[in-house]
C-alpha cells in the first residue's frame, strides 16, 4: 500500500508530519480526499474537520482546522492552517 506524506503546519508550529494512507481535507469547493500519487493541487480550506486515515477504513485522527491552504505535490500533502485543534 502506497503511503502519502502529510504535514499539518500552523503559524506557531508543525502539528503533524507522518506517512498516512489518506487525508480528507475540507476545501472551499467541498471535501476532497488525497491519496499517494494524487495530481498536483492547491486549494483554500474552509473551517472544518480534517480526517487522517491509516487504512481505507481506519480513521486515526480528526483535527479541526480554521482557514488556510492545502497543497498537493510530488512530496505529498501540506496543509497550512491558521488554527488546528485535535478533535476529542
Secondary structure in CASP SS format (residue, H / E / C, confidence):
PFRMAT SS
TARGET T0000
AUTHOR 0000-0000-0000
METHOD secondary structure of the structure
MODEL  1
X C 1.00
X C 1.00
X C 1.00
X E 1.00
X E 1.00
X E 1.00
X E 1.00
X E 1.00
X E 1.00
X C 1.00
X C 1.00
X C 1.00
X C 1.00
X E 1.00
X E 1.00
X E 1.00
X E 1.00
X E 1.00
X E 1.00
X E 1.00
X C 1.00
X E 1.00
X E 1.00
X E 1.00
X E 1.00
X E 1.00
X E 1.00
X C 1.00
X C 1.00
X E 1.00
X E 1.00
X E 1.00
X E 1.00
X E 1.00
X E 1.00
X C 1.00
X C 1.00
X C 1.00
X C 1.00
X C 1.00
X E 1.00
X E 1.00
X E 1.00
X E 1.00
X E 1.00
X C 1.00
X C 1.00
X E 1.00
X E 1.00
X E 1.00
X E 1.00
X E 1.00
X E 1.00
X E 1.00
X E 1.00
X C 1.00
X C 1.00
X E 1.00
X E 1.00
X E 1.00
X E 1.00
X E 1.00
X E 1.00
X E 1.00
X E 1.00
X E 1.00
X E 1.00
X E 1.00
X E 1.00
X E 1.00
X E 1.00
X E 1.00
X E 1.00
X C 1.00
X C 1.00
X E 1.00
X E 1.00
X E 1.00
X E 1.00
X E 1.00
X E 1.00
X E 1.00
X E 1.00
X E 1.00
X E 1.00
X E 1.00
X C 1.00
X C 1.00
END
